[in-house]
Structure formats: structure tokens, C-alpha cells
Amino acid sequence: METLINFYLGREACSKYDGKIIKDLNYINRSLGNVIVIDGDLNNVKKNPDNVIIIPDFLGNPNDQELKVIIPFLKEMAKSEVKDVREVIDKYGNYKTYLKYYKDHPKYHVLLPDKVNNIFNC
């Protein structure tokens, strides 16, 4: 099975910004065009907001499928024709980027529950 998640950013990849400790992607020494951070709060990655996809925090709900639903999106971003993930995130926004992407790509419509489709039709 292919691994899409290669790193976990711990305290060693953090810096102080506006008096708060935040994740700092400059510490990973990689092209940021290939880096996606999945977090519950955009403020946790203030220095690199173009790389962040916001999903709700996991609170122990056994019905929470958020990470499972994002897998097809991450696989698409891992393909070679996506040269810079920040362009995709910019196009679809930071919040639930992958659901907006799925709406634009018919083969992923099965991943959009009716309630999510209603949100986008507003």
C-alpha cells in the first residue's frame, strides 16, 4: 500500500509567531508545493496558510469519517500532474478543500452526502 503521509510535525517543527507556538513548514526543508497540512485550525500554521486544509477536530465520534473521505483527494494531489498543491488549495479554499474539489470532479460525487451537496448549492 502506498504511503501518502510521510511526516508528523511535532514541537521540533514549531516556532513562535505572534506570541503563540505554530507549525512552521520551513523546518521540513522540502518544496512547499508538495506539502499539505491537515489541521483543525488555520491559526496553527499561520506562516504557511497556503498549505493548510482545515477539517473538524476529531472528538472521538465513531461515526467521524473526515479522514477517510479525504484519502481520494490526497491521492489525486500525489499524482505527478499536480505540480503545486498550494494552487489547488487556493482554488478550493482552506476549509474542506477536498469536498469542493469532489463537487467539481464527477467521479467523486459519490463521496458527497446529500447534506454536503446542499451546502454547496447555497
N, C-alpha and C positions, 0 to 999 in steps of 0.2 A: 504494500500500500504506500502510495506517495505521501510524503510529509509536507504539509503546507506551512505549518507553524515551526519556525526554526529557533526562535528566541523568546525568552521571557525577560522583560525589563524589570529588574529589581532595583533596590536602593542604589546600587553602584552605577546605574544609568540615569540617575536623577540629579537635578541641580536646583538651586534656589532661584525663584523668579517671583517678583512682587511679594516677597516675604513668605512664599509657600514653596514646598518641595514639589517639583513636577518631573514627569518623564522627559528626558532630553535625548532625542534621536541622534544628536551629533556624537554621542558616545559610542554608537554602534559601528561607526566607521564603514558605512555602506552607502550605496546610492539610495537616496530617499525616494527615488522614483520607483523603487521596488519594495517599499516598506508600507505596510498597513498596520495601524494600531487600532485595536478594538477595545473600547473603553466605555464606561458608563457616564463619563463627564468630560466634555471638551476642555475644561479648565485644567485637567490633569496632564495635558500635552500642549500647553499654551505656546511653546516655541515652534511647534510643528503642526498647526491645525489642519494643514492640507493633507496630512497623512492619517487623519483620525475618522473612524466610523463609530458613531455612538449607538450603543444598544442599551436597553434597560439592565440595571444590575441584576444578577441572579440572586434571588432571595430564598432559594430552597424549594420553590414550587416545582413539584414533579412533572407538571404539565408544561413547563417552560421549554420551548423548542427554538429559542432565538439562535443559539449557536449552531444547531443542526440545520436550520434554514439558511444560514449564511454560507455553508460549505460550497454550494454550486457557484456562488458569486466569487468566492476566493479561488476556486479552480479556474474560473474564467480569467481572473486577474493574473494568475500564474502562467497563463499562455503567453507565448513569445510575442504575439502581435500587440499586446498591451505594453507599450514602451514606458509609460509613466502612470502609475496608479493614481497619482495626485490629480491628473486631468479627469479621470473617471469620477473621483470623489468630488472634484469641483463641479462637474456637470450634474451630479445627482445629489449633492449636499452631504453634510456630515451625519445627519440623523437618518438611520435606517436606509442608508445609501443603496444597499443591495435590493431592498424591496422596490424602490423606484426603478432600479436597473431591470429587475424582473418584469415590471409592468411594460417597459419598452421592448422587451425581448419575448415574443410569443412562446418560445419553447419553455419558458419559466413560469408562465401564467398559472400552472398547476400549484405553484408554491405560494400563490396569493389567495389567502382565505377571503371569503366574501366581505368580511368586515374590513380587511385591508383595502380591497378594491373600492369600497365606499369612501374610505378616507381620501384616496387619490382622485375620486370623481367630484370632490367638493370644489 
